[in-house]
Amino acid sequence: MSRIAYFGPRGTFTEQAARVLAAGQELIPVETVRLAMTAVREGQADAACVPIENSVEGVVPATLDALSEATPLVAVAETILPIHFSVLTRPGGGEIRTVASHPHALAQVREWLDANLPEAHAVASSSTSAAAVGVLDGDFDAAVCAPVAAEHYALDVLATEVADVDDAATRFLLVRPPGELPEPTGADRTSVVAAAANRTGTLAELLTELASRGINLTRLDARPTRSNFGEYRFFIDFEGHVAEPRVLDALTALRRHCRNLRFLGSHPRADGTRTTIEPGFGNDDFVEAAVWADAVRKGDLA
C-alpha cells in the first residue's frame, strides 16, 4: 500500500481529492503544501496530493513555488472537484459572531455570509479544517469547511452546498518523484516551469515555440524567483504528452531559450478534453519531417 501525503489536516477538499486520486492507499495529512512535497522528497511518502488552481481564486502560489524548488517532482494525475462548502457550528447552536475558514474559502462564500450571517466577522485560518478545530476549541462560532469535515469533527451542520459561484471547482495534482510516466491518452496535459533571461521578448519567444508547433496553451502564470527583484519563473501548461514527437520537439526548443527548464509532468486531463491538432501539426507530420531531414543529412534524396 502506498503512502500519500496531502495538504491537511483531515477534513479538507484536498483529502477528498486524495481519496479520488489514490483510492485505497494510506492517506497522511500534513500541515502545508510544502511539507506534503517534502514528505515525498525525503521518502516519507510515495506521492503527494496538492491543490494547483481554483476557478474562482486562481492558482495556489504555495504549490507553484514548492514544485519549482528543491528536488524535482512530477505530476502523474489530476482531478477536478466541484467546490461547495458546509457551514459547521458547535452542537446546540448559539449566536454566531465569528466565521472562520481559509482565505480562498471565505472569498468563495462572501455573498452567502453577507446574506445569511451579516453580523458575523470573517476570520482567516490556515485551512478549512483548522477552522473546524477552532470551533471545537471555542475560538470561533462557525467554520466554512469541505463537506468531508463533518465526518471528522463533532459539529452541527448549519448549511450545505454553500457557494457564491455554482460551478466553482479546484484542480488537484498527484505528484511523485520522476520515473515512468502515464501513457498518452490523446487528452493529456504537460507542465513546465521556465526560468528565462530577463530581457525584452523572452516570454513571447517561449510562447512562439509552442504556437509554431500547433500546441495549445491551457495555463500561464508567473511567480518571482525570489533571488533578483523583477525576475520571474513562468509556469506553463499545454495540451499534449511528452511522448508525442511534436511536444518533445517543443520542449527541446523551450530548453534552448531558458536558463533552466523544469519538466513538471505529462498526465491525462481530468476533464477528458482531447487535444486539438490542426492540419500539418500532427505527430506523424513531425516524424515524417524528421525522417526527411535525416535523409538530407545522409545525402539520401533518391
C-alpha positions in Angstrom: 0.0 0.0 0.0 1.4 3.4 -1.0 1.6 6.3 1.4 0.0 9.5 0.1 0.7 12.8 1.8 -1.9 15.5 1.4 -2.4 19.1 2.4 -4.4 18.7 5.6 -5.4 18.4 8.3 -8.2 15.8 7.9 -11.5 17.1 6.5 -10.2 19.3 3.7 -11.1 19.3 0.0 -7.5 18.0 -0.6 -8.5 14.9 1.4 -11.5 14.4 -0.8 -9.2 14.8 -3.9 -6.7 12.3 -2.4 -9.5 9.8 -2.0 -10.1 10.1 -5.7 -6.5 10.1 -6.9 -5.2 7.4 -4.5 -8.2 5.3 -3.7 -7.4 2.5 -1.2 -4.0 4.0 -0.3 -2.8 5.2 3.1 -3.5 9.0 3.4 -1.3 11.1 5.6 -2.4 14.7 6.4 0.4 17.3 6.7 0.2 20.9 7.7 1.3 22.7 4.5 1.6 22.1 0.7 5.4 22.4 1.0 5.5 19.8 3.8 3.4 17.4 1.7 6.0 17.6 -1.1 8.9 17.4 1.4 7.5 14.2 2.7 7.8 12.7 -0.8 11.3 14.2 -1.4 12.5 12.7 1.9 10.9 9.3 1.3 8.3 9.5 4.0 5.5 9.3 1.4 5.3 7.8 -2.1 3.3 10.7 -3.5 1.5 13.9 -2.5 -1.9 15.4 -3.3 -1.9 19.2 -3.6 -4.2 21.9 -5.0 -3.0 23.7 -8.1 -5.7 26.1 -9.2 -9.2 27.2 -8.3 -11.7 28.5 -10.9 -12.6 31.5 -8.7 -9.4 32.4 -6.9 -6.8 31.3 -9.4 -3.6 29.4 -8.8 -2.3 28.2 -5.5 1.1 30.0 -5.1 2.4 27.7 -2.5 2.1 24.7 -4.9 3.8 26.5 -7.7 6.7 27.6 -5.5 7.1 24.1 -4.0 7.1 22.5 -7.4 9.8 24.8 -8.7 12.3 24.3 -5.9 14.3 21.5 -4.3 14.4 18.0 -5.8 12.1 17.7 -8.9 8.7 16.1 -8.6 6.3 15.4 -11.5 2.5 15.3 -11.7 1.2 11.9 -12.8 -2.6 12.5 -12.3 -5.1 15.2 -11.7 -8.7 15.5 -10.6 -11.2 18.4 -10.5 -13.6 18.8 -7.6 -16.7 20.9 -7.5 -16.3 23.3 -4.6 -19.4 23.6 -2.4 -19.0 24.2 1.3 -20.7 23.2 4.5 -21.0 25.7 7.4 -20.4 23.9 10.7 -21.2 25.1 14.2 -20.9 23.9 17.8 -23.5 21.4 18.9 -26.5 23.2 20.3 -26.0 26.3 18.2 -25.9 29.7 19.7 -25.1 33.2 18.4 -22.7 33.2 15.5 -20.3 36.2 15.8 -17.3 34.8 14.1 -16.9 32.5 11.0 -13.5 31.1 10.2 -12.0 29.4 7.1 -9.1 29.5 4.7 -9.0 32.9 2.8 -9.8 31.1 -0.5 -12.9 29.6 1.0 -14.1 32.8 2.6 -13.7 34.6 -0.8 -16.0 32.0 -2.4 -18.8 32.3 0.1 -18.7 36.1 0.8 -22.1 36.7 -0.7 -23.7 33.8 1.2 -22.2 35.1 4.5 -23.5 38.7 3.8 -27.0 37.3 3.2 -27.2 34.7 5.9 -24.8 35.8 8.7 -24.5 39.6 8.1 -23.4 40.3 11.7 -20.6 37.6 11.8 -17.0 38.6 11.5 -14.9 36.5 9.0 -11.6 35.2 10.3 -8.9 33.7 8.2 -7.4 30.3 9.2 -4.6 28.1 7.8 -7.1 25.6 6.4 -10.8 24.9 6.3 -10.3 22.0 8.8 -8.2 24.2 11.1 -11.3 26.4 11.3 -13.4 23.4 12.3 -10.9 22.6 15.0 -11.1 26.2 16.1 -14.9 25.9 16.5 -14.4 22.8 18.6 -11.9 24.6 20.8 -14.2 27.6 21.2 -12.1 30.0 19.2 -14.8 30.6 16.6 -18.6 30.2 16.4 -18.7 28.7 12.9 -16.5 27.3 10.2 -16.8 27.2 6.4 -15.5 23.7 5.5 -15.3 20.9 3.0 -18.3 18.6 3.3 -16.0 15.8 4.4 -15.1 17.7 7.6 -18.5 16.7 9.0 -17.2 13.1 9.1 -14.2 14.0 11.3 -15.4 16.7 13.7 -18.4 16.5 16.1 -20.1 19.7 14.9 -23.6 20.6 13.7 -24.2 21.3 10.0 -25.8 24.7 9.7 -25.8 24.7 5.9 -24.6 22.7 2.9 -24.0 23.3 -0.8 -22.8 26.8 0.0 -21.1 28.6 -2.9 -21.4 32.0 -4.5 -20.4 30.5 -7.8 -22.4 27.3 -8.5 -19.8 25.8 -10.9 -16.7 26.7 -8.8 -14.1 23.9 -8.9 -10.5 23.2 -7.9 -7.9 21.1 -9.7 -5.6 18.9 -7.7 -2.4 17.1 -8.6 -0.9 13.8 -7.6 2.9 14.4 -7.6 5.7 11.9 -7.1 9.5 11.5 -7.9 10.4 11.4 -11.6 10.1 7.9 -13.2 7.8 6.2 -15.6 5.0 8.5 -16.8 1.4 7.6 -17.6 0.9 6.6 -21.2 -0.5 9.2 -23.6 -4.3 9.1 -24.0 -4.9 11.8 -26.6 -6.4 14.0 -23.8 -3.3 15.0 -21.9 -1.6 17.9 -20.2 2.1 18.7 -20.0 3.5 21.2 -17.5 6.9 23.0 -17.2 8.4 25.9 -15.2 10.7 28.1 -17.2 13.3 30.4 -15.8 14.2 32.6 -18.8 16.6 35.5 -19.3 15.2 38.9 -18.1 15.1 40.7 -21.4 12.7 42.0 -24.0 10.6 39.4 -25.8 11.6 36.4 -23.7 8.0 35.3 -22.9 7.0 35.9 -26.5 9.8 33.6 -27.6 8.6 30.8 -25.4 5.0 31.0 -26.5 6.0 31.2 -30.1 7.8 27.9 -29.8 4.5 26.3 -28.7 2.4 28.2 -31.3 4.7 27.3 -34.2 4.1 23.6 -33.4 0.3 23.9 -33.1 0.4 23.4 -29.3 -2.5 25.0 -27.4 -1.7 26.7 -24.1 -4.0 25.9 -21.2 -2.5 27.9 -18.3 0.2 30.6 -17.9 1.3 32.0 -14.6 4.4 33.9 -13.3 6.0 33.8 -9.9 9.0 35.8 -8.7 12.3 33.9 -8.5 12.9 35.5 -5.1 16.5 35.9 -6.0 16.5 39.2 -8.0 13.8 41.8 -8.0 11.8 41.8 -11.3 12.8 38.2 -12.3 10.1 35.6 -12.7 9.6 32.0 -13.4 6.8 31.1 -15.9 4.6 28.2 -15.2 3.2 26.8 -18.5 0.6 24.1 -19.0 -0.3 23.0 -22.5 -2.1 20.3 -24.4 -0.2 17.1 -25.3 2.2 14.5 -23.8 5.9 14.4 -23.8 5.8 11.0 -25.6 4.4 12.9 -28.7 7.1 14.0 -31.1 5.7 17.5 -31.5 5.6 18.0 -27.7 9.1 16.7 -27.3 10.3 19.0 -30.1 8.7 21.9 -28.4 10.3 21.1 -25.0 13.7 20.9 -26.8 13.1 24.4 -28.2 12.0 25.8 -24.9 15.1 24.5 -23.3 17.3 26.5 -25.7 15.6 29.7 -24.5 15.8 29.1 -20.8 18.4 29.4 -18.1 16.5 26.5 -16.6 13.5 24.4 -17.7 12.0 22.0 -15.2 9.6 19.4 -16.5 6.6 19.0 -14.2 4.9 16.1 -15.8 2.6 14.8 -18.5 -0.7 13.1 -17.5 -4.3 12.6 -18.6 -6.6 15.7 -18.2 -9.3 15.3 -15.6 -11.9 16.9 -17.8 -11.1 14.5 -20.7 -10.8 17.3 -23.2 -8.9 15.8 -26.2 -6.0 17.6 -27.8 -7.0 19.6 -30.9 -4.4 19.1 -33.7 -4.5 21.4 -36.7 -3.5 20.1 -40.2 0.2 19.9 -40.6 0.9 19.8 -36.8 0.2 16.1 -36.2 2.7 13.8 -34.6 3.0 11.9 -38.0 3.9 15.2 -39.6 6.8 15.8 -37.2 8.0 12.2 -37.6 7.9 12.4 -41.4 9.8 15.8 -41.3 12.5 14.3 -39.1 12.9 11.3 -41.4 13.2 13.7 -44.4 15.8 15.8 -42.5 17.8 12.7 -41.6 17.8 11.7 -45.3 19.1 15.1 -46.3 21.9 14.8 -43.7 22.9 11.4 -45.1 22.6 12.6 -48.7 19.9 10.0 -49.5 17.5 12.0 -51.5 16.5 9.3 -54.0 
